Amino acid sequence: MYHRLDGRLVAVGVVDILSVYFNSAYFIYDPEFKFLNLGVVGAIREIELMNKMLEEFNPKLRWYQLGELCITCPKVNYKL
């Protein structure tokens, strides 16, 4: 998901959509816009998208997940 402000790319969210989970895998934002709390904005937009998908495409979609924790994977274990 791309988030733009006056045409400028300020954040990118990567989601993984599974049968019953909508997983917010990564969210990256420009630190210049930290004051906008873009992580919160991104989560709200993802939940809106999840609800739209639930209504229109997948009635089994049930859970919004804020990332995954995989202790044995160095790329994501920073979440510890």
N, C-alpha and C positions, 0 to 999 in steps of 0.2 A: 504494500500500500504506500503510495506516495502522498506526502503532505506538503503543499505549497502555500506560500504567503506572498501575495502580489507577484506570482509567477516564479518566485525563487523556491527551490527545493530546500526545505528546512528539516525534514525528517522522512525516514523510510521505516516501514514496519514489514516484517516477514511473518506470514501466517502459514500454518499447516492445517488443512481442513480434512478431518478424518470422518468416519461414519457417525460417531456420536460426540466427538470433541472438536472444538475450534481452538487451536493452540496458537497463542501469540509467542512465536519462537524468538524473534529478535526485534528490537526497536532501537534505531540509531537516529540521533538528532544533532543538529548544528549547535554547539555549545553557546554560540552567540545569542541563541533564542531560549536559553535555559529559563529565563524569567516567565516564559509562556507555559511552563509545565507541560511540555509536549507529550511526555509519557502518559499523562492523564488524558489529554486530548486524543492520543492514539488509541488508548484502551476504550474510550467511549465510542470512537468511530468503528473500532473492531466489533464491539458489542452490537452496534447498529447494523453492521454488515452481517453478523451472525444471525440476528433476528430476521433480517430480510431473507437470508438463505433458508432459515428454518421455515418461514412462511411459504416461500416460492419453490424450493428445490428439495429440501431434506427435512421432513418432519421428525426424524430420529435425532437430529442434531440437538444435543442437550447441555453440554458442558463447555464453558469458556475457561480455558486454562492459560494462566500467565507463565508460559514457558515450561520447560521440563528440566528436571535435575537428574543428571547422570553422573554419579560420583566417579566412575572409572573413565570418563571422557574429559581430557584436559581442556577441550574447547568450551565446555559448558559447566565445568565444576567450579568456576568462579562464583557461581550462585550460592555456594556454600557460605 
